[in-house]
Amino acid sequence: MTRTPSHDALLEGLPSRARIAELILSSHPPRDTYVGWQHYRAHYGRLVPAQAISSQQWLRIPASRQYDYDLYRELTNANLPLQVTSMHDKAGKLIRRRLSSNTRKKDDPTRAGVMVGGWGNYGKTASVCAAGAVFEDQWLKLHGSLNPASLPGTRDLHAPVVYVSTPVTATPKSLCASILGFFRAPIRKAAGLPELVRQVADSIHDHGVKVLILDDISRLRMHRADDQDVLDLIRAFMSLDVTLILIGVNISGIGLLREAKWNKKTRQWEMPQLESTRIHGLEITQTEHRFELIEIDRFRYTTPKQIQAFVDHLAGIERHLRLFNAKEGMLTGGAMPEYLMRRTGGVVGLLGRLLEDGAYEAMESGKELINENLLDEIVLRRDEPEQPPDEPVIPVDPSTTKRKSPRAKRSRNTVFDDPGPQADAAG
């Protein structure tokens, strides 16, 4: 039987109304800035949930504080914790292994990177940012919060992790501007690309950057010359003693790597032998060799192990929710797991959204309980593309489509091109 706190203990653990209002109304600076990333690192996963009490105990709380408690449990229900799942744990292990290896290398001129893919609402960004925050905490602790590469007398910000989004209309200049914008570094309007690249390299060194996270990398399309140049620039950054982590949707199908095939038996992406350089020549092969791709999957409900993993995840959410009439097994008992799997397809983000809305409706209606009848009233739009369970959708190669106009294609800037091993041997 669950023990509930006493009246005095509840009031002692309940934040003041001003503090609750601050938690609800406080704004979050953009994560793609130094201030925003530090705010995220300091606050992620730190929300203390409201104490679980019964409706009878709630009635014994002074009327002036009942509203405060309801506000606090609404805040609790709307902020489901990031739980460790087999899919996200796999990505986290790869990132930790790569960072551990790269930060200990001394002579290797380049650092291998990681690509994290998956469909929308699969929790890619949340998993990568959580791993990055843990790494930064450990790195700062190891070096006493000081930049080991700093020069005496300097006061540069120490930023082991940089998080930026790939610009919507990506060009090498706009990507450099996004990275420099993380530090709010001034940029000359007339600055050329070589100057911007040098400024980025200097910023990465001066601020002690070890991890560069590029989100929304799937905005790049390899049939566009500018995007090809951006990919060349990204590979050039790998020689700056920094580990690149790229996040995007359907990475294997947009040309950043050679088109991969899904192996049903191993449940992994496999790169076939290169038969032609149909996208952008040798550079795509070089990218494949320098990055390791991992796909974050959704929950499955086929084998006993998969079913148990999903039920365990629901149990973690159930313990976090604060509803007066909630009982053990509210989400894990009976046919509820099958219902939730059917409604969400096992997608973590959609599951969280459905249960957060369900908790709100349960409080608003006074039912204080989540069940199938209540969730049936919530419309949940499936944003991710429909696809067979083991057959990810890979779009048609844009280079095979016919052009609508005969306009000449702009020549590429090849300053960052990697000539490959054959050219080195010839030299």
MARKOLMI-293806 format. One record per residue: residue in one letter; x negated, y, z of N, C-alpha, C, CB in turn. Coordinates in pm, whole numbers, plus 50000, padded with zeros to 5 digits. Each point is the difference from the previous one (the first is absolute). Last residue first. Glycine has a CB too. Layout:
N
aXYZXYZXYZXYZ ...
end
This chain:
427
g450615112844441499055010550035498734994450059501895015350038 a501644956049859499445005049875498975010850028502154994749881 a500324987250477499044990149950499325005149874501384981550098 d502065044350090498835000350086498934990449951501455006350193 a502684994349587499245011949967498755000950087502125011749932 q500884953550155499374997949870499135011849962501914985849932 p500835014350471498724992750008499294998449868500934988250191 g502385054349876500074985850022498654993449996502245000549903 p499415047650060499674992849878500004985050017498675019349933 d504295020450304498984990250041499634991949876500894998850241 d501275053549809500104986449952498834991450049501225008449799 f499955040550261499954990650113500024985449955501155017350139 v498995019449550498865003050087499884990150115500245024149940 t502824982249651499354987450038498855001950098500634991149779 n504235031250016498775004350065499334987650057500955023150055 r502424975849509499814998450143498705006350046501324979149991 s502075035349581498854991850037499805000150150498935004949779 r505895001149980498885007750049498874990850042501555018150074 k502044970849534499774997850143498765007850043501074977149987 a502485035149603498714993950030499804999150150499065008949784 r505824989849979499005009350049498724992750037501825015150082 p502644970049719498674996649949498915009250052501094991149798 s503714991350444499465010749916498594996549959501445017050115 k501124952450144501085007049932499475010849907501464995450195 r496184956249951500055014250033501095006749918497545000150057 k502344947150106499765009249888500115014450049500894983049837 t497454973950472501205006949951499635009949892501104997250223 t495754976450033500604992449890501235006749944499114979450101 s498325036850277499205001549880500594992549881498005002750143 p503844996150312500355011949922499225001249870500555011150213 d500904942950042498825008549985500335012149914498504979950024 v505264996250274499354998449871498835009749991502184992649893 p499294990950598500525007649886499194997749874500845017050159 i500184949950260498855007149946500475007349875498344982950093 v503864991750378500235006049869498765007849958502485001550045 p497674953750284500015014649997500135005449860498625000150204 e502634952850019499605005149870500055015150000500854979249889 d500674989650462498594997349979499495005349868500254980150142 p504365026550009499224999750123498504998849978501964989950106 p501025034849522500014986650057499064999350119500544990249774 q501665056850124498984991449943500144986150058498455019649967 e503545036350020500344985950018498964991549930502465005450016 p496325043450178500534993049884500314985550033498705015249853 e501645023250530498964992949928500614992449882498644998150212 d504035027350098499225008549911499004992249916500295018350163 r504634973650095498744993249976499225007849896501014977550058 r502835038750308499624999749859498644993549987501345020849953 l502864977750411498554999749990499624998449854499774990150232 v504625023450117499584997849862498495001149994502195009149908 i501324977850505498845008149961499594996349859499235001750240 e504244976150009500475013449969498875009249952501794996950171 d497544957949982500704999749872500465013949958500754976750050 l497245014750378499035002249892500664999749862498244989750144 l504405001350244499525013850004499065002849883500245000050250 n501344956249804501115008949964499565014649998501604983750101 e495364982650046500195000149855501125009649959499204976349990 n498345036250460500474987249947500275001549851501014993650224 i496975034150251499854998149855500504986049965498025015949990 l503175020650431499584986649962499914999449848501064989850207 e500975045650066498734997350067499494985949971500665016050179 k503545012149719499914985550005498744995550072501294998649788 g500175047550098500234995050135499934985050011501395019750037 s497795011649580501334994050010500354995450142499754992949764 e495975026450135501035009749961501394994550019498415009849836 m497784962250237500145010250104501155009549968497544998250048 a501464969549633500434993050122500185009850115498814979449923 e499445035849666501444997649991500524993150125499814998549752 y495555008050215500685013050010501514998149998498055011249887 a499284951050045499925004450139500715013350020497844987750024 g501774995749536500934992050079500015004050146499654981349841 d497245038249865501355005249976501044992450081499305006949770 e496354976850255500045013450059501375006449981497545002649957 l501674956249837500194998450143499975013550073498964977449984 l500325021549544501324994450029500244999350151499904986849787 r495825026550059501015010449973501394995050036498565009249817 g497814960550214499945010250103501065010649982497594995750020 l502014971649647500504994050125500005010450112499134977449927 l498975034549663501454999649991500624994150126499814997949752 g495465002950214500545013550006501515000349996497965007949892 v499734950350059499855005650134500665013850010497874987350026 v503714971949656499155011849987499975007450134500535002049752 g502124957950118498774998150076499035011749991500284976049963 g504245021449846499024992849921498684997950072501075009549800 t503255012050350498775007649976498994993049911500375010150219 r504074971749909500235014349979498745007449955501794998950172 r498064954549942500815002049879500195014949970501184978250045 m496625009350352499174996649884500765002549871498784982850136 l503545022550264499055010849982499074997349883500125004850245 y502954961449872500725011949955499025011449971502024993150134 e496344967450059500334998049859500725012149942500144975450041 p498865025450422498795000749918500284998149851498734991350195 m505015004650112499505013649979498695000649920501105006150214 a501874956049948499725002349858499445013949973501824984149945 g497544994850543501044996749903499555002149857501675006250170 g495325020650168500874988650021501004997949887499735003850241 t496975032749815499344987349968500924988050012497905010050078 l503155037250023499494999749863499464986549959499475023850025 m502454981650406500865008849920499574999949854500385014450202 g497724962450200500474992849881500895008649911499864979050130 e499965034950365498914992249942500554991749884498774999350223 k503875045149875499714987550071498834993049932502424997750072 a500225054649970499104990949929499704987950088498985019349873 n503745021450221500614986749990499134990149925502215010950008 f496355034850067500514995250128500544985849993500545023550055 l495354996449652501455000149989500574993250124499914999649745 r495185012950014500645003350128501495001849977497885011050086 l497474962949663501265007549991500615002050139500394990649769 h495614982850157499765014449997501295008150003497924995449873 r501884956350107499495004450131499835015150004498844978250027 e502465001749565501074998750100499565004950136500904980549874 i495975016449772500895011549984501094999850107499545000249752 g497584963150236499265011950040500845012549987497904988949930 a503874970649916499955000150147499255012250051500094974950002 l500045016849534501295005050049500025000650153501124990449798 h495134990450002500035014349970501305006250049498534996149799 d501034957550231499125006650098499995015149979498584979350012 v503704994649674500745000450127499165006950108501224978849937 f496735013449648501045010249986500795001550130500174995049754 a496604971150223499345013049994501035011249991498004989449888 q503524966250089499605003550135499325013650004499754975750053 i501425006349528501205003550076499635004550140501344983549866 q495234999849862500465013049952501225004850078499104994649772 k499274962350316499035009950045500425014149959498184982749984 p504384979849865500185002750144499045010650052500774976550028 t500455027349457499394989850085500275003250147498224995849826 t503785034249869500094986849937499494988950091499735010949778 y500705041650194500904992450087500234986249941501125021350078 r495335027249920500664989049928500834991950100498134998949827 f499745055050147500294987750072500694990049908500185012850216 r496655021549539501135001250092500174986950074501145016949849 d493995002549964501244993549958501135003450098498674981249892 i496385039949927500834998450119501374995049955498765018450125 e496244976649630501415003949988500724997550131499964994749753 i494685015250062500864992050087501415005649991498074994650158 l496665008349581501425002950003500734990850095499875008149765 e494925013350167500744987850030501465003650017497984989250110 f497635034949607501125000650094500574986050021500535023649928 r495834984849773499665008650113501105001050104498565012749847 h501674962549730498904994550078499725008150125499054991149790 e504265023449899500404987350060498924994550090501424995449801 t497635042749945500905003150111500424987350072500815020349879 q496614975349733499205005350109500885003250120498375009249834 t503764977649772499324988750060499155004750118499994988149778 i502075044649967501014992850078499364988050068501805007649843 e495565018249861500235006750127501014992550087499465021549890 l499254966849650499274993850108500335006150136498214995049838 g505445015249795498674994649983499414994550129499705015849817 h504805001150134499025010949996498584994450001501615015250119 i502534959049777500475012150067498985011249989501324985950159 r498154968949661501135006349933500435013050068500734977549927 t495334986750026500025012250080501105008849947497544998550051 s502034945749948499875012249922500015011950095501144989349800 e498704966750366500034996349859499895012149909501384980350061 l497495003650479500215011249910499904995449855499085015850173 q502604953750249498805003449926500315010849898499104976850032 p504135022950387499594990649895498715004549936502384994149959 m499565014250547499535007349883499554990049894499315019750144 e504454977450280498784994649940499665007849874500504977250095 w502645025450399499755005249866498684994249950501305021450049 q501744951250310499015010549987499985005049856498634989950187 r503534970050035500665012550036499005011550003501704987150132 t497814964449748499135006850096500625012850052498054990349885 k504454984049805499494990550097499175006950108499994982449823 k501885041349799501034996150096499444991050110501695001849818 n495935037549890499914985650017500974995750108497595000049926 w501975044249722500384995350133499984984850003501415020550037 k495675017249660501084990249996500224994650140499454993849760 a498355055150006499874988050080501204990749980498655012850168 e498655027649541501314994850037499874986650069501025012149807 r495035022850242500554992249890501294993450046497694995949905 l501465047550345499244987749986500514993049874499644997850253 l502175042149809498835003050081499054988250004501365015850138 g503044985049635498765001749927498805004050082501395005849815 i503374982250300499925013449940498665002749935501625007850169 g499984951850091500675001349872499865013449931501544983850087 s496685002150354499524990249902500615002149863499684984050184 i501675042350195498655003449954499544990749890499475008950227 n504985001150027499734992249879498645003549940502474998749956 v498515035650394501024990149962499584993149871501825013650112 g494725009050273500925002849891500964988649975498285014349899 i496825006250366501324994750030500935003349886499625002550248 l494704993549890501015005249910501334993050028498265004949825 i496685005850410501184991550015501115006449918499314991950234 l494915011449821501255004549942501094989650023498745013049826 t496405002050426500834988949958501335005349949498904984650167 v495905037649850501365000950051500794988249944499885025550018 d495564992649867500004993750132501365001350066497565004850023 l501555008149519499805010450101500024994550142501055016249843 s499854962249715498575001050025499685010450107499584993149765 m504834998650064499594988150073498515000050029501864987649893 f500525045549838500025002750144499484988150081501935015449965 a498724981249564498795007650032499925003050148500045010049772 r503824969450055498894990650007498695007150034501174985349834 i502585041450098500184992150122498864990050015502505002749983 l497695022249620499555008250113500124992350131500675020749877 d501044959249733498555000749993499435007850118500134998649749 l504505000550205499514987050045498474999549994502144989249920 v499925049149910500164999450145499494986750054501995015449986 d498184990349549498915007850058500064999950152499975014549796 q503514965649971498814991949984498795007150059500984989749792 d503035033750190500054989850105498814990549991502495001650001 d498075031849668499685006050129499964989650110501065021349924 a500324965049641498565002750009499625005950134499955003549754 r504144962350166499775014349998498525002650023502345004550084 h499644952249928500125004449861499815015149989501554980849953 m498414994250468498764999249926500135003449852499314983150161 r503105034850301500374991349888498845000149901502515004850030 l498775010250525499104999649885500534990349895498055005750148 r504024999550275500355011249912499095000449877500825012850199 s498664956650174500784995149885500525011449913500644980150135 i497075025550285499084998549888500714995049875498154995450162 d503195019150318500745002249875499094999149879501605014550124 d495544993850301501354994449992500625003249864500275002250250 l494634993649977500735006549892501354993149985497855006549880 i497874998450501501254993349964500705008249893500224990050233 l494625003749983500815009049919501234992349953497965013549925 v497824983150472501154993749933500775010849926500164981850177 k495915029550059499694986049973501114993049924498624999850205 v499265053549924501124991749954499514985949969501165020549906 g496745023150288499814986350046501124990649959498755009250189 h500385039049706501034996750099499914985550047501475017049894 d495505000449776499925009150114501014996550109499225017849845 h500734957449739498784997950080500025008450126498734995049792 i504815010249905500034986350051498804997350088501254992749796 s498915048549978500994999450109500054986150062501335017849886 d495914989149734499455006750118500964999250118498725015549849 a502764967649738498924991650052499395006250126499524991849768 v503705033450003500624988350063498924991250063501915000849835 q496625035349912500605004850124500684988650076500355022649895 r497834968949678498935002250097500575004650135498425005849812 v504604989749836499524986850039498885001450103500614990749773 l501075048650034500974994050092499534986450048501845012349884 e495565009749789499925007150128500954993950102499345020949879 p500784962449677498764996250069499865006750136498954996849779 l504875015549951500054986650057498694996150068501634993849823 g499395058450160500074989149902499974986550068498895014649833 a502885036450341499074988850020500214989349894499965004750248 a502335039149840499274997549876499054988150012500185024249948 k502464990450425500944998049889499294996249871501535016450108 r496574971450386499965011049903500934997149884497635005250066 i502894977250445499664995549865500015012249908500994976850042 p498805007950532500285009749892499504994849866499835018850165 a501894949150243498785006349949500355009849889498654979650061 r503964989150251500325014149975498765007749955501834998750172 f498584953249897499215007950093500335014849993498204983149980 f504054987049735500084993150129499275008150107500144977749884 g499645034849657501135005550075500204993350134501055005449785 l495734978849903499535012050068501115006550082498345003549817 i502864959749924499064995650104499475012150077499364980049861 s503435028549773500764993350105499094995750115501664992049829 a496425026749780500705010250078500784993850114500155014349796 c497764957049895499005006750084500665010550089498264996249823 l504494983549864499634990450103498955006050093500534981049844 s500775043949782501074999950100499704990050111501645006849824 k495334995749809499995012350078501064999750111499175012449798 p500624951449890498855000250091499965012450088498764986649833 t506015000250024498835002849920498814999350095501285014749832 a504444973450178498634998450045499005003649892500774982150154 t504295027250007499355000949868498504999850026501945013349895 v500264979250487501044995349908499495000449857501785008150156 p494694984850247500855010649944501004994349899498145016550035 t500044955050380499605002549862500925010749942499144976249974 s499885022650552500874994049899499475003449861501985001550156 v495284992750339500575009249902500914992149906497985015350015 y498664981350466501204994849934500545010649905500554985250199 v494674999950100500695010349922501174993349928497875013749970 v498454976150471501034995249907500665012149933500404979250141 p495995027550168499654986849945501004994949896498904995150216 a499695053749973501224993649949499634986549939501085022549955 h497065023850338499654985949980501274992649962498075001250166 l500385052649768500954990550055499534985949970501885016549972 d494485022650068500974994349907500944990550073498345002349812 r497845028650330501254997650071501064994749905499425018250164 t494684987249910501195000949916501234996750083498674993949796 g496715004050368500485013649987501255001549916497705006850029 p499204951149884500015008050123500485014249974498124986150089 l503684974849597498765007350018500075008150129499655001149750 s502984950450124500065014750002498635006150022502344998750086 a499264953549896499245005549888499965015350000500614979949869 p501834992750456498594996050008499155005949889500744979150106 n503695040350145499634995549866498534996150002501755014949891 l501614982550546499095008649926499694993949864499015008450215 s503574972250163500775010549931499115009849924501744997850176 g496544961950034500275010650095500705012049940498044992450124 h500884964849657499055011049985500285011750095499744993349761 l502954966650239498644994849981498985011249998500944980949872 k503675029550145499544994650128498564995249990502354993350057 l499785021049553499735011450087499494995350136501775013249881 w499604953849815498805006749950499625011850090500614992949765 q503404983250321498834991950033498715006949958501394979449976 d502715041249912499864999550146498734992550039502515000950025 e498664999249522499465012950043499825000550151501105010949803 f500904950450007498585001049965499415013350050500404985549797 v504215008350252499264991350093498515000849972501994984650018 a500845038149687499995006650130499224991850103502215010649946 g498494971049623499065011249996499905007150133500525002649761 a502664963050188498654994450001498955011049998500854979549883 a503605033950076499784994650134498604994150011502464995250023 c498925020049556499735011150090499764995250143501395014949854 v499864953049823498665005349971499665011350096500254993749758 s504094987450270498984990350038498605005549981501574981749939 a502145044549920499984998650146498904990650046502465004550005 t498335000449530499365011850058499914998950151500845013849810 k501454951149963498605000949960499285011550070500614990249778 g504164989650239499155003850113498535001149967501644989050142 y502505002049582499344988150052499045003350115500204989649774 n502685039249923500524996550133499354987550060502135010549933 g497234993249545500415010550091500594994750129500415014249804 w496144953649948501125008249954500395010250107500824981049857 g494065000850075501284995250050501105009249954498894989750201 g495195009149880501195001549918501234994050066498544999549799 v496025018550278501144994150071501255002949919498875002850227 m495374995449715501275004649945501134992750072498945005049772 v495495007150329501184991750019501185006749932499124991050219 g495005009849730501245005950047501124990050011499285021149899 a494854982950114501184993449945501265006050062498694978849962 r496645047449971500774993250104501264994049936499105015850180 t495554999049640501455001849994500664992050111499895003849750 p495314996850201500365013549954501505002549994497924999949870 d499034968550472500924998549887500445013849953500784977450087 d496395015150304499325001249871500934999049879498024990650110 k503415006950365498975010349996499465002349859499404993850232 k505294986150071499104998849886499015011650000501784988149868 r501965006050436498724994450046499004998249886501244988550182 t503345026649771499375009750090498684994950055502255008550060 n500434963849650499515011849930499285009850092501874997249841 s500174962750338498874997049911499425012749939501014977749950 s502865026150317498894995250083498774997549914501634989850161 l502365021549621499435011450068498814995950086502245011050000 r500204955049782499305008349902499335011850068501634993049824 r501034978650440498814993049953499205008649904501184978250028 r502985037950123499015000050109498704993249957501874999750167 i501744999849530499485013650017498955000450110502205009449924 l500044949850005499155003149886499385013950016501434985449853 k501715001150469498754992450013499055003149886501244981950119 g503105037149870499175006050103498674992950017502055007250114 a501224975049594499415012149945499085006650101502025003349855 k500334959650292499084995849895499315012149938501444979949954 d501995027050357498794995450067498954995749898501374992850198 h502935019049657499225011750034498714996250072502115013350014 m500884952049868499635007349879499085011750032502174993249895 s499694980750458498974992449928499535007549876501004978750084 t500745051250313500574989249922498894992849926502195012449975 v498625025250451499034992049927500734988649931498165006050164 q504205042149948499664987150055498984992849912502274998750104 l499535052950013499364992549893499524986850057499315021249877 p504995005850337498534998849999499524992049880500005001350250 l504445030949771499634986050021498484998749991502224992249906 n501195048050158498554998549980499594985850033499625024350054 a504864992649998499635005049867498524998349969501855016350019 n500144971950407500574991449895499585004249860501934995750150 t496745031050226499384986850005500494991249886499805002150247 l502195039849810498635001649952499284986649998499965023450090 e504244977450100500135002249857498635001549936502245010950035 r497914986950427500134986649939500325001149851500774990850221 y498825049250021498724993050004500124986049940499375013050205 l504505014149846499105005749899498704992049991500995022750042 d502004965650296500514995949869499145005749887502314998950096 y496715014450345499644986049979500484995249863500114996050248 d501065047449885498564999149976499594985649970499635019950151 y504814988749980499775004449862498524999049965501985015450016 q499244975950426500484989449912499765003349853501734994250171 r497405035250206498884992449945500444988449912498705006550199 s504305023550040499115009049927498854992649932500605017850161 a502544960050126500575003249869499085008949917502274998050101 p495744967650265500705012950000500465003749859498645007450199 i500914941149907499075011149974500795013150007498514985449853 r503514971450181499525005150129498985011349982500394977350098 l501534998849532501065007550065499555006050132501664985249890 w495484985849868500105012949931501065008850068499304989049783 q500164966450357498945008650050500065013849936498574979850039 q504434988349803500345003350140498935009050060501234978150024 s498135004349543500965011049998500405004050141500844992149778 s494324986750165501364995949970500925012249999499584977250103 i495015022649768500914999750114501374995349953498735018750115 a495694989449727501234992549972500854999250127498834986649820 q497555053250030500194988150082501344993549967498585010150183 a498695017849443500875002250116500154987150078501245018349877 p494274988149837501444998349981500775002850128499534983149824 v495805038649993500454991150107501514998449988498095007250154 l498035005449465501285003650060500414989650104500685011749787 r495334987849917499865004250140501335003650065497745008149943 g500944978249582500204989050092499945003750146499054986049828 y498925050149875500654988449943500054988650103499225006849769 h498755038150296501384997550041500584986949949500285024350004 a495194994549910500225002050143501394995550045498415018949990 r500254980049550499164990750075500265000950150498265001849821 y503935028949887500504986349982499214990250087500725005649765 h497785038450227501284999350071500584985949989500425024549955 q495714984749802499704998950142501274999450084497865012449961 w502614994549576499504986450026499684998350149499084998749765 g502255044250090501104990449994499554985950029501105014749836 v495675019750137500865002150117501124989750003499465024649997 y497734975649626499274995550118500875001250125497835006949893 t504744984949656499125010650049499294994750125501505018549906 d502064958049856498885001649907499185012550031501344988149825 r502684999450412498944990450032498795001749910501744984250079 p501805055250078499764990149893498804991150032500985016149833 p501685003850583499225005649890499734989349895498945016650156 h505334985850171498794992249981499225006049884501104979250090 s502735040450299499664997049862498684992549993501245020549924 s502764982550477498635003449961499754995749856499224997650239 l504884994650021499935011649911498595003149951501975008950119 i499074954250186500934999149887499755011049899501694989650151 l495775008750253499744987949923500874999349875499364988450211 e501405046650094498725001949933499664988049912499225014450190 a504554983450086500255009149887498715002349921501865011150130 i497784964350263500734992249899500275008549877501064986150182 r497005035250186499044990849938500684991649892498694999250213 a503995029850041499095007949917499004991049928500255019350157 r502664961850162500725003449876499105008149906502184999850126 s495344966950206500895011450013500685002949866498545009450182 p499954940049921499405013249976501025011150019498384989749840 l501624962350413500705007049894499375013849979502134987550053 g496624980450295499444996849870500655007249884499444978250094 e502085027650356498575003450002499384997549862499894994350246 l504594993449834499885014549991498535004349996502185002450122 l498714951849935500465004549870499825014949984501644981349995 a497444998650420498964996749902500405004849861499334980150136 d503785024150216498895009550016498914997549896500515001650245 h503164968449764500455013549963498855010050007502294994450085 s496214955749825500895006350097500355014049953499004986550188 p499794974149455499395009250096501045005750095498245005549832 t502144944649952500205013849958499455009450106502044993649867 r497174952349954500115009150114500085014249948498734984150148 t502734967149618499205012049989500235009250120500084998149749 m500224946750229500845011950000499125012450000501844987650122 
end
